[in-house]
Amino acid sequence: MISYYPDFIVKAGASVYLVETKALKDMNDQNVRQKELAALDWLKKINELNPDDRMGCEWSYVLLGENTFYSLRNKGASVQEIMEFGKLTQQKVSKTLF
């Protein structure tokens, strides 16, 4: 079994974000894509738990490129705004949004 540790875990308001940071050149790496799908599957299970068992929070996965982070930060975005911007969903990752 392979262990996975996100770069950061951020709690902001009623949300918990598992955050993976990547250089621009690595954003579309196959390994990164596999992590996304695995993390989203795991988070789906977490979010199905009773709220008390998940700190009363909705859990999400964030993939954040360094350029995006610095650009948003320099424009005055809050941590929660940055997390929401980088939040991934199963539909985004599998490209079934529309």
N, C-alpha and C positions, 0 to 999 in steps of 0.2 A: 504494500500500500504506500502510495506517495503522499507525503505531507505537503500541505500548502499553507504558507503564512503570508497574509496580505502585507503590503508595505505599511499601511496605517489602518487603524480602526478609529473612526470619528463619530462622536455622538453630538448631534446638534438638534436641540428641541426634542421632538418625539421621533427622531430618525437616528438610525445607526447605519453608517456607511463603511463597507469594506473597500478600501482604496488601494488600487494598484497604480503605480506611477511608471511611466515609460518615456523614453526618449522618442522623438518623432519617428526615427528610423525603425523603431521596434513596435510601433502601434499595430501593424498588421501581421506580425509574426505568427506563425501557426501555433506555437506554444502559448502565446498570449490568447489566441482565439479558443484554444482548448480550456485554458483557465477560466475564461469568461463563462463558457457553457457549464462547467463544473460548479463554479461559484453561484451562478444563477439557479441551478438545480438545488444546491444546498440551501440557498436563501429562501427558495420557495417553501422548503420543508420548515425552515425556521419560522417563517411568517404564518404557517398553518398552526403553530403552537398557540396555546392560550397566551393572551397578552402578558400575564404575570410571569410566564416562562421565558419571555423575550424582552424583559425590562419595559413592557408596555410600549415598545417601539416597533416601527416598520423598518425592516432591514433591507438594504440595497447594496448593489455593487457599482463601484465607480472606477472607470478607466480614465486616467487623466494624463494627458501628454504634458510634458514640461512647458512647452510653449504656450499651451492653453492656460495652464495654471498661472504662469507669470503675467500673461496678458490680462486675464480676469482680475488678478490681484492688483495689478498696476492701475486698473480702471476702478478700483474701490469695491469690488465684489466682496460680499461676506463669505465666510467659510461655507455656510449653508447654500448660498447661491452657487458657489463653485461646485459643491458636491452635487447639487441638483442638475447643473449643466452637464456634468460628466457621468451622470447616472445611466446605467445600461439596463435594458429590459430584454427579455427573451426575444421579443419581436424585433428589436433593433439588431441584436446579434445574429439572429437567423434570417434577417432581412425579409420578414413577413409582416412588416408594419402596415403595408397597404396591399 
